[in-house]
Amino acid sequence: MAISKQHQILIASDGSPSAQAALATAVKFPWSASSRVRTVIARSEAH
């Protein structure tokens, strides 16, 4: 019998190609149904 583990997932993004690739990977990963996701998005102000 498999034991389901709750994962705490933090996804941080600055919009860069590397951050977008990391997000795509996290979305496709087979996390358990009880996992929790938090997101942080950083952006710079236009001057």
CHARMM internal coordinates of N, CA and C (Angstrom, degrees):
IC EDIT
DIST 1 N 1 CA 1.4421
DIST 1 CA 1 C 1.5265
ANGL 1 N 1 CA 1 C 107.93
DIST 1 C 2 N 1.3347
ANGL 1 CA 1 C 2 N 116.72
DIHE 1 N 1 CA 1 C 2 N 129.38
DIST 2 N 2 CA 1.4632
ANGL 1 C 2 N 2 CA 121.53
DIHE 1 CA 1 C 2 N 2 CA 178.89
DIST 2 CA 2 C 1.5209
ANGL 2 N 2 CA 2 C 109.75
DIHE 1 C 2 N 2 CA 2 C -82.44
DIST 2 C 3 N 1.3134
ANGL 2 CA 2 C 3 N 115.46
DIHE 2 N 2 CA 2 C 3 N 141.21
DIST 3 N 3 CA 1.4628
ANGL 2 C 3 N 3 CA 121.31
DIHE 2 CA 2 C 3 N 3 CA 177.17
DIST 3 CA 3 C 1.5194
ANGL 3 N 3 CA 3 C 107.91
DIHE 2 C 3 N 3 CA 3 C -100.25
DIST 3 C 4 N 1.3304
ANGL 3 CA 3 C 4 N 116.40
DIHE 3 N 3 CA 3 C 4 N 124.88
DIST 4 N 4 CA 1.4549
ANGL 3 C 4 N 4 CA 121.39
DIHE 3 CA 3 C 4 N 4 CA 179.47
DIST 4 CA 4 C 1.5217
ANGL 4 N 4 CA 4 C 109.10
DIHE 3 C 4 N 4 CA 4 C -82.46
DIST 4 C 5 N 1.3123
ANGL 4 CA 4 C 5 N 115.99
DIHE 4 N 4 CA 4 C 5 N 129.23
DIST 5 N 5 CA 1.4560
ANGL 4 C 5 N 5 CA 121.04
DIHE 4 CA 4 C 5 N 5 CA -179.41
DIST 5 CA 5 C 1.5261
ANGL 5 N 5 CA 5 C 109.46
DIHE 4 C 5 N 5 CA 5 C -111.00
DIST 5 C 6 N 1.3259
ANGL 5 CA 5 C 6 N 115.43
DIHE 5 N 5 CA 5 C 6 N 136.61
DIST 6 N 6 CA 1.4568
ANGL 5 C 6 N 6 CA 119.51
DIHE 5 CA 5 C 6 N 6 CA 176.41
DIST 6 CA 6 C 1.5150
ANGL 6 N 6 CA 6 C 108.64
DIHE 5 C 6 N 6 CA 6 C -83.11
DIST 6 C 7 N 1.3260
ANGL 6 CA 6 C 7 N 116.24
DIHE 6 N 6 CA 6 C 7 N 127.73
DIST 7 N 7 CA 1.4584
ANGL 6 C 7 N 7 CA 122.05
DIHE 6 CA 6 C 7 N 7 CA 177.97
DIST 7 CA 7 C 1.5210
ANGL 7 N 7 CA 7 C 109.43
DIHE 6 C 7 N 7 CA 7 C -105.96
DIST 7 C 8 N 1.2921
ANGL 7 CA 7 C 8 N 116.10
DIHE 7 N 7 CA 7 C 8 N 145.54
DIST 8 N 8 CA 1.4576
ANGL 7 C 8 N 8 CA 122.78
DIHE 7 CA 7 C 8 N 8 CA 172.47
DIST 8 CA 8 C 1.5251
ANGL 8 N 8 CA 8 C 105.88
DIHE 7 C 8 N 8 CA 8 C -103.37
DIST 8 C 9 N 1.3128
ANGL 8 CA 8 C 9 N 117.97
DIHE 8 N 8 CA 8 C 9 N 116.35
DIST 9 N 9 CA 1.4597
ANGL 8 C 9 N 9 CA 122.58
DIHE 8 CA 8 C 9 N 9 CA -173.55
DIST 9 CA 9 C 1.5140
ANGL 9 N 9 CA 9 C 109.26
DIHE 8 C 9 N 9 CA 9 C -115.36
DIST 9 C 10 N 1.3175
ANGL 9 CA 9 C 10 N 116.09
DIHE 9 N 9 CA 9 C 10 N 127.85
DIST 10 N 10 CA 1.4627
ANGL 9 C 10 N 10 CA 121.90
DIHE 9 CA 9 C 10 N 10 CA 175.20
DIST 10 CA 10 C 1.5105
ANGL 10 N 10 CA 10 C 107.98
DIHE 9 C 10 N 10 CA 10 C -114.62
DIST 10 C 11 N 1.3257
ANGL 10 CA 10 C 11 N 115.98
DIHE 10 N 10 CA 10 C 11 N 123.87
DIST 11 N 11 CA 1.4584
ANGL 10 C 11 N 11 CA 121.51
DIHE 10 CA 10 C 11 N 11 CA 177.37
DIST 11 CA 11 C 1.5152
ANGL 11 N 11 CA 11 C 107.26
DIHE 10 C 11 N 11 CA 11 C -116.69
DIST 11 C 12 N 1.3259
ANGL 11 CA 11 C 12 N 115.44
DIHE 11 N 11 CA 11 C 12 N 116.69
DIST 12 N 12 CA 1.4654
ANGL 11 C 12 N 12 CA 121.36
DIHE 11 CA 11 C 12 N 12 CA 178.65
DIST 12 CA 12 C 1.5179
ANGL 12 N 12 CA 12 C 108.52
DIHE 11 C 12 N 12 CA 12 C -110.81
DIST 12 C 13 N 1.3154
ANGL 12 CA 12 C 13 N 116.70
DIHE 12 N 12 CA 12 C 13 N 139.41
DIST 13 N 13 CA 1.4579
ANGL 12 C 13 N 13 CA 119.84
DIHE 12 CA 12 C 13 N 13 CA -177.45
DIST 13 CA 13 C 1.5194
ANGL 13 N 13 CA 13 C 110.88
DIHE 12 C 13 N 13 CA 13 C -141.58
DIST 13 C 14 N 1.3318
ANGL 13 CA 13 C 14 N 114.00
DIHE 13 N 13 CA 13 C 14 N 141.02
DIST 14 N 14 CA 1.4630
ANGL 13 C 14 N 14 CA 120.41
DIHE 13 CA 13 C 14 N 14 CA 171.86
DIST 14 CA 14 C 1.5295
ANGL 14 N 14 CA 14 C 109.65
DIHE 13 C 14 N 14 CA 14 C -116.50
DIST 14 C 15 N 1.3311
ANGL 14 CA 14 C 15 N 115.92
DIHE 14 N 14 CA 14 C 15 N 8.78
DIST 15 N 15 CA 1.4543
ANGL 14 C 15 N 15 CA 120.85
DIHE 14 CA 14 C 15 N 15 CA 178.68
DIST 15 CA 15 C 1.5159
ANGL 15 N 15 CA 15 C 114.36
DIHE 14 C 15 N 15 CA 15 C 85.34
DIST 15 C 16 N 1.3114
ANGL 15 CA 15 C 16 N 117.52
DIHE 15 N 15 CA 15 C 16 N -1.84
DIST 16 N 16 CA 1.4644
ANGL 15 C 16 N 16 CA 121.06
DIHE 15 CA 15 C 16 N 16 CA -178.21
DIST 16 CA 16 C 1.5267
ANGL 16 N 16 CA 16 C 110.36
DIHE 15 C 16 N 16 CA 16 C -71.45
DIST 16 C 17 N 1.3231
ANGL 16 CA 16 C 17 N 117.18
DIHE 16 N 16 CA 16 C 17 N 162.05
DIST 17 N 17 CA 1.4726
ANGL 16 C 17 N 17 CA 119.77
DIHE 16 CA 16 C 17 N 17 CA 176.89
DIST 17 CA 17 C 1.5327
ANGL 17 N 17 CA 17 C 112.68
DIHE 16 C 17 N 17 CA 17 C -57.07
DIST 17 C 18 N 1.3249
ANGL 17 CA 17 C 18 N 117.41
DIHE 17 N 17 CA 17 C 18 N -38.28
DIST 18 N 18 CA 1.4673
ANGL 17 C 18 N 18 CA 120.33
DIHE 17 CA 17 C 18 N 18 CA 178.66
DIST 18 CA 18 C 1.5210
ANGL 18 N 18 CA 18 C 111.19
DIHE 17 C 18 N 18 CA 18 C -65.40
DIST 18 C 19 N 1.3104
ANGL 18 CA 18 C 19 N 117.32
DIHE 18 N 18 CA 18 C 19 N -40.94
DIST 19 N 19 CA 1.4668
ANGL 18 C 19 N 19 CA 121.12
DIHE 18 CA 18 C 19 N 19 CA 178.82
DIST 19 CA 19 C 1.5252
ANGL 19 N 19 CA 19 C 110.42
DIHE 18 C 19 N 19 CA 19 C -67.10
DIST 19 C 20 N 1.3138
ANGL 19 CA 19 C 20 N 117.57
DIHE 19 N 19 CA 19 C 20 N -37.78
DIST 20 N 20 CA 1.4570
ANGL 19 C 20 N 20 CA 120.92
DIHE 19 CA 19 C 20 N 20 CA 178.01
DIST 20 CA 20 C 1.5294
ANGL 20 N 20 CA 20 C 110.89
DIHE 19 C 20 N 20 CA 20 C -65.53
DIST 20 C 21 N 1.3324
ANGL 20 CA 20 C 21 N 116.85
DIHE 20 N 20 CA 20 C 21 N -38.69
DIST 21 N 21 CA 1.4628
ANGL 20 C 21 N 21 CA 121.04
DIHE 20 CA 20 C 21 N 21 CA 177.41
DIST 21 CA 21 C 1.5309
ANGL 21 N 21 CA 21 C 110.39
DIHE 20 C 21 N 21 CA 21 C -65.86
DIST 21 C 22 N 1.3167
ANGL 21 CA 21 C 22 N 117.30
DIHE 21 N 21 CA 21 C 22 N -40.13
DIST 22 N 22 CA 1.4597
ANGL 21 C 22 N 22 CA 120.95
DIHE 21 CA 21 C 22 N 22 CA 178.63
DIST 22 CA 22 C 1.5295
ANGL 22 N 22 CA 22 C 110.70
DIHE 21 C 22 N 22 CA 22 C -64.65
DIST 22 C 23 N 1.3166
ANGL 22 CA 22 C 23 N 117.04
DIHE 22 N 22 CA 22 C 23 N -40.99
DIST 23 N 23 CA 1.4619
ANGL 22 C 23 N 23 CA 121.14
DIHE 22 CA 22 C 23 N 23 CA 177.88
DIST 23 CA 23 C 1.5279
ANGL 23 N 23 CA 23 C 110.43
DIHE 22 C 23 N 23 CA 23 C -63.13
DIST 23 C 24 N 1.3308
ANGL 23 CA 23 C 24 N 116.98
DIHE 23 N 23 CA 23 C 24 N -45.09
DIST 24 N 24 CA 1.4671
ANGL 23 C 24 N 24 CA 120.66
DIHE 23 CA 23 C 24 N 24 CA 179.53
DIST 24 CA 24 C 1.5325
ANGL 24 N 24 CA 24 C 110.69
DIHE 23 C 24 N 24 CA 24 C -60.42
DIST 24 C 25 N 1.3208
ANGL 24 CA 24 C 25 N 116.72
DIHE 24 N 24 CA 24 C 25 N -39.54
DIST 25 N 25 CA 1.4624
ANGL 24 C 25 N 25 CA 120.99
DIHE 24 CA 24 C 25 N 25 CA 178.03
DIST 25 CA 25 C 1.5192
ANGL 25 N 25 CA 25 C 110.77
DIHE 24 C 25 N 25 CA 25 C -65.16
DIST 25 C 26 N 1.3188
ANGL 25 CA 25 C 26 N 117.17
DIHE 25 N 25 CA 25 C 26 N -44.76
DIST 26 N 26 CA 1.4709
ANGL 25 C 26 N 26 CA 121.09
DIHE 25 CA 25 C 26 N 26 CA -179.48
DIST 26 CA 26 C 1.5248
ANGL 26 N 26 CA 26 C 111.46
DIHE 25 C 26 N 26 CA 26 C -63.49
DIST 26 C 27 N 1.3200
ANGL 26 CA 26 C 27 N 116.82
DIHE 26 N 26 CA 26 C 27 N -37.53
DIST 27 N 27 CA 1.4660
ANGL 26 C 27 N 27 CA 120.63
DIHE 26 CA 26 C 27 N 27 CA -179.52
DIST 27 CA 27 C 1.5226
ANGL 27 N 27 CA 27 C 110.62
DIHE 26 C 27 N 27 CA 27 C -66.31
DIST 27 C 28 N 1.3297
ANGL 27 CA 27 C 28 N 117.26
DIHE 27 N 27 CA 27 C 28 N -37.89
DIST 28 N 28 CA 1.4644
ANGL 27 C 28 N 28 CA 121.09
DIHE 27 CA 27 C 28 N 28 CA -176.87
DIST 28 CA 28 C 1.5294
ANGL 28 N 28 CA 28 C 113.48
DIHE 27 C 28 N 28 CA 28 C -83.74
DIST 28 C 29 N 1.3163
ANGL 28 CA 28 C 29 N 117.77
DIHE 28 N 28 CA 28 C 29 N -14.69
DIST 29 N 29 CA 1.4625
ANGL 28 C 29 N 29 CA 120.87
DIHE 28 CA 28 C 29 N 29 CA -176.94
DIST 29 CA 29 C 1.5223
ANGL 29 N 29 CA 29 C 110.04
DIHE 28 C 29 N 29 CA 29 C -66.44
DIST 29 C 30 N 1.3271
ANGL 29 CA 29 C 30 N 118.35
DIHE 29 N 29 CA 29 C 30 N 140.26
DIST 30 N 30 CA 1.4726
ANGL 29 C 30 N 30 CA 120.52
DIHE 29 CA 29 C 30 N 30 CA -177.97
DIST 30 CA 30 C 1.5314
ANGL 30 N 30 CA 30 C 113.26
DIHE 29 C 30 N 30 CA 30 C -81.38
DIST 30 C 31 N 1.3242
ANGL 30 CA 30 C 31 N 116.77
DIHE 30 N 30 CA 30 C 31 N 69.70
DIST 31 N 31 CA 1.4665
ANGL 30 C 31 N 31 CA 121.65
DIHE 30 CA 30 C 31 N 31 CA 177.97
DIST 31 CA 31 C 1.5171
ANGL 31 N 31 CA 31 C 109.50
DIHE 30 C 31 N 31 CA 31 C -67.32
DIST 31 C 32 N 1.3106
ANGL 31 CA 31 C 32 N 116.50
DIHE 31 N 31 CA 31 C 32 N 155.68
DIST 32 N 32 CA 1.4640
ANGL 31 C 32 N 32 CA 119.52
DIHE 31 CA 31 C 32 N 32 CA 175.37
DIST 32 CA 32 C 1.5324
ANGL 32 N 32 CA 32 C 109.41
DIHE 31 C 32 N 32 CA 32 C -70.31
DIST 32 C 33 N 1.3168
ANGL 32 CA 32 C 33 N 115.81
DIHE 32 N 32 CA 32 C 33 N 156.19
DIST 33 N 33 CA 1.4701
ANGL 32 C 33 N 33 CA 120.91
DIHE 32 CA 32 C 33 N 33 CA -177.06
DIST 33 CA 33 C 1.5215
ANGL 33 N 33 CA 33 C 112.63
DIHE 32 C 33 N 33 CA 33 C -63.35
DIST 33 C 34 N 1.3136
ANGL 33 CA 33 C 34 N 117.94
DIHE 33 N 33 CA 33 C 34 N -22.67
DIST 34 N 34 CA 1.4614
ANGL 33 C 34 N 34 CA 120.73
DIHE 33 CA 33 C 34 N 34 CA -178.56
DIST 34 CA 34 C 1.5239
ANGL 34 N 34 CA 34 C 113.07
DIHE 33 C 34 N 34 CA 34 C -89.36
DIST 34 C 35 N 1.3184
ANGL 34 CA 34 C 35 N 117.44
DIHE 34 N 34 CA 34 C 35 N 3.42
DIST 35 N 35 CA 1.4729
ANGL 34 C 35 N 35 CA 121.20
DIHE 34 CA 34 C 35 N 35 CA -179.33
DIST 35 CA 35 C 1.5237
ANGL 35 N 35 CA 35 C 110.84
DIHE 34 C 35 N 35 CA 35 C -67.67
DIST 35 C 36 N 1.3280
ANGL 35 CA 35 C 36 N 115.00
DIHE 35 N 35 CA 35 C 36 N 152.88
DIST 36 N 36 CA 1.4658
ANGL 35 C 36 N 36 CA 122.18
DIHE 35 CA 35 C 36 N 36 CA 178.96
DIST 36 CA 36 C 1.5213
ANGL 36 N 36 CA 36 C 108.89
DIHE 35 C 36 N 36 CA 36 C -120.24
DIST 36 C 37 N 1.3283
ANGL 36 CA 36 C 37 N 115.76
DIHE 36 N 36 CA 36 C 37 N 139.10
DIST 37 N 37 CA 1.4609
ANGL 36 C 37 N 37 CA 121.06
DIHE 36 CA 36 C 37 N 37 CA -177.98
DIST 37 CA 37 C 1.5205
ANGL 37 N 37 CA 37 C 109.82
DIHE 36 C 37 N 37 CA 37 C -119.95
DIST 37 C 38 N 1.3201
ANGL 37 CA 37 C 38 N 115.53
DIHE 37 N 37 CA 37 C 38 N 137.08
DIST 38 N 38 CA 1.4708
ANGL 37 C 38 N 38 CA 122.63
DIHE 37 CA 37 C 38 N 38 CA 172.25
DIST 38 CA 38 C 1.5218
ANGL 38 N 38 CA 38 C 106.93
DIHE 37 C 38 N 38 CA 38 C -123.75
DIST 38 C 39 N 1.3173
ANGL 38 CA 38 C 39 N 116.68
DIHE 38 N 38 CA 38 C 39 N 145.90
DIST 39 N 39 CA 1.4562
ANGL 38 C 39 N 39 CA 119.83
DIHE 38 CA 38 C 39 N 39 CA 178.59
DIST 39 CA 39 C 1.5201
ANGL 39 N 39 CA 39 C 110.31
DIHE 38 C 39 N 39 CA 39 C -124.84
DIST 39 C 40 N 1.3233
ANGL 39 CA 39 C 40 N 114.65
DIHE 39 N 39 CA 39 C 40 N 148.88
DIST 40 N 40 CA 1.4608
ANGL 39 C 40 N 40 CA 122.44
DIHE 39 CA 39 C 40 N 40 CA 174.86
DIST 40 CA 40 C 1.5203
ANGL 40 N 40 CA 40 C 106.31
DIHE 39 C 40 N 40 CA 40 C -133.22
DIST 40 C 41 N 1.3107
ANGL 40 CA 40 C 41 N 116.73
DIHE 40 N 40 CA 40 C 41 N 128.12
DIST 41 N 41 CA 1.4549
ANGL 40 C 41 N 41 CA 121.30
DIHE 40 CA 40 C 41 N 41 CA 179.43
DIST 41 CA 41 C 1.5273
ANGL 41 N 41 CA 41 C 107.90
DIHE 40 C 41 N 41 CA 41 C -121.92
DIST 41 C 42 N 1.3295
ANGL 41 CA 41 C 42 N 115.30
DIHE 41 N 41 CA 41 C 42 N 127.90
DIST 42 N 42 CA 1.4547
ANGL 41 C 42 N 42 CA 120.64
DIHE 41 CA 41 C 42 N 42 CA 178.78
DIST 42 CA 42 C 1.5342
ANGL 42 N 42 CA 42 C 108.34
DIHE 41 C 42 N 42 CA 42 C -111.30
DIST 42 C 43 N 1.3000
ANGL 42 CA 42 C 43 N 116.06
DIHE 42 N 42 CA 42 C 43 N 139.20
DIST 43 N 43 CA 1.4576
ANGL 42 C 43 N 43 CA 120.01
DIHE 42 CA 42 C 43 N 43 CA 176.18
DIST 43 CA 43 C 1.5139
ANGL 43 N 43 CA 43 C 108.91
DIHE 42 C 43 N 43 CA 43 C -144.99
DIST 43 C 44 N 1.2878
ANGL 43 CA 43 C 44 N 115.60
DIHE 43 N 43 CA 43 C 44 N 154.32
DIST 44 N 44 CA 1.4595
ANGL 43 C 44 N 44 CA 118.76
DIHE 43 CA 43 C 44 N 44 CA 178.02
DIST 44 CA 44 C 1.5216
ANGL 44 N 44 CA 44 C 108.95
DIHE 43 C 44 N 44 CA 44 C -98.60
DIST 44 C 45 N 1.3127
ANGL 44 CA 44 C 45 N 115.05
DIHE 44 N 44 CA 44 C 45 N 153.35
DIST 45 N 45 CA 1.4711
ANGL 44 C 45 N 45 CA 119.66
DIHE 44 CA 44 C 45 N 45 CA 178.18
DIST 45 CA 45 C 1.5135
ANGL 45 N 45 CA 45 C 108.58
DIHE 44 C 45 N 45 CA 45 C -81.26
DIST 45 C 46 N 1.3195
ANGL 45 CA 45 C 46 N 115.81
DIHE 45 N 45 CA 45 C 46 N 141.01
DIST 46 N 46 CA 1.4681
ANGL 45 C 46 N 46 CA 120.60
DIHE 45 CA 45 C 46 N 46 CA 176.17
DIST 46 CA 46 C 1.5277
ANGL 46 N 46 CA 46 C 108.51
DIHE 45 C 46 N 46 CA 46 C -75.16
DIST 46 C 47 N 1.2832
ANGL 46 CA 46 C 47 N 115.80
DIHE 46 N 46 CA 46 C 47 N 136.91
DIST 47 N 47 CA 1.4790
ANGL 46 C 47 N 47 CA 120.12
DIHE 46 CA 46 C 47 N 47 CA 179.14
DIST 47 CA 47 C 1.4944
ANGL 47 N 47 CA 47 C 110.74
DIHE 46 C 47 N 47 CA 47 C -106.20
END
COOR INIT
IC SEED 1 N 1 CA 1 C
IC BUILD
